[in-house]
Amino acid sequence: MVRAGRESGADLIHLDVMDNHYVRTSPSARWCARAAPARGAAARYVHLMVKPVDGLVPGVRQGGASIISFHPEASEHVDRTIALIREHGCKAGLVLNPATPLSCLDHTSRGSTWC
C-alpha cells in the first residue's frame, strides 16, 4: 500500500497508529517504521491515537515520520509533547475529535492539565 502510494507520486503518506486503549488497534509503530518511504519520497504523516504519546515519538521519527499529530487528551502536557516532536525534527499537529470542545486548548483555564 505504501509502496503503491510512493510509486503513484503521492506527496504525503498518512499512517494512523492506535493502541487499543485510546482507540481500537491498528498497525503498530513498528509496522510504520518498516513502511517508511525512501529518502526523498513522499513525506510521512503519522497520526498517533495512543496514550501516552511521548514514548512513541522517537521511534516514529526513526521510522521516517516528518509530521506527527496527536490528540490533546492523550498528553499530560500538550506543550511539552509539541516541543518533543519538534526536537526530533518533525512538524507537530493537534487532532480534535468532533466532540472535543475547543476550550480543551485553553491551557490557562485548566492549570497544568489538558482536556
C-alpha positions in Angstrom: 0.0 0.0 0.0 2.7 2.5 1.0 4.8 1.4 -2.0 1.8 2.0 -4.3 1.4 5.4 -2.9 5.0 6.3 -3.4 5.1 4.9 -6.9 2.0 6.8 -7.9 3.6 10.1 -6.9 1.8 10.8 -3.6 3.1 13.9 -1.8 2.1 12.6 1.6 1.6 9.2 3.2 -0.8 9.2 6.2 -0.5 6.5 8.8 -2.7 6.0 11.8 -1.2 4.4 14.9 -3.7 3.2 17.5 -3.1 1.4 20.8 -6.3 -0.5 21.6 -6.7 1.6 24.7 -7.2 5.1 23.4 -8.9 3.7 20.3 -9.2 0.3 18.7 -6.0 -1.2 17.4 -4.3 -0.6 14.1 -0.8 -1.0 12.6 1.8 -0.7 15.3 4.6 1.9 15.4 7.0 -0.9 14.4 5.0 -1.6 11.3 5.0 2.1 10.5 8.8 2.1 10.7 9.0 -0.8 8.3 6.7 1.1 5.9 8.9 4.2 5.8 9.2 5.9 2.5 12.5 6.0 0.8 14.6 9.2 1.2 13.3 12.0 -1.0 10.0 10.3 -1.4 6.6 11.4 0.0 6.5 12.9 3.4 5.1 10.6 6.1 2.4 12.0 8.3 1.8 9.8 11.4 -1.4 10.3 13.4 -0.8 8.9 16.9 -4.0 7.8 18.6 -2.3 6.4 21.6 -1.9 7.3 25.3 0.6 8.3 26.3 2.1 9.8 23.2 5.6 10.9 24.2 7.2 7.4 24.4 6.4 6.7 20.7 7.7 10.0 19.2 11.4 8.9 18.9 10.6 5.6 17.3 8.1 7.0 14.9 10.6 9.7 13.9 13.3 7.0 13.4 10.7 5.2 11.2 10.7 8.2 8.8 7.9 10.4 10.0 8.2 14.1 9.1 4.8 15.1 10.6 3.4 13.8 13.9 0.0 14.6 15.2 -1.8 13.6 18.4 -4.9 14.2 20.4 -4.6 16.7 23.3 -6.5 14.2 25.6 -3.6 11.7 25.2 -0.9 14.0 26.6 -0.3 15.2 30.1 1.3 18.4 28.8 0.5 19.2 25.2 3.1 22.0 25.0 5.8 19.6 26.1 4.7 16.9 23.6 4.7 19.5 20.8 8.2 20.6 21.9 9.4 16.9 21.9 8.0 16.3 18.4 9.8 19.4 17.2 13.1 18.4 19.0 13.0 15.2 16.9 12.9 17.3 13.7 9.2 16.8 12.9 6.3 19.2 12.4 3.7 18.8 15.1 -0.1 18.8 14.8 -3.1 18.6 17.1 -6.1 16.5 16.2 -9.5 17.3 17.7 -12.4 14.8 17.7 -15.8 16.4 16.7 -16.9 16.1 20.4 -13.8 17.7 21.8 -14.6 21.3 22.8 -12.2 24.0 21.6 -11.8 25.1 25.2 -9.7 22.0 25.5 -6.9 24.0 24.0 -7.2 26.8 26.6 -4.3 25.9 28.8 -4.6 28.8 31.1 -8.2 27.9 32.1 -7.3 24.5 33.4 -3.9 24.9 35.0 -1.4 22.2 34.0 -3.8 19.6 32.6 -5.2 19.4 29.1 -8.7 18.3 28.2 
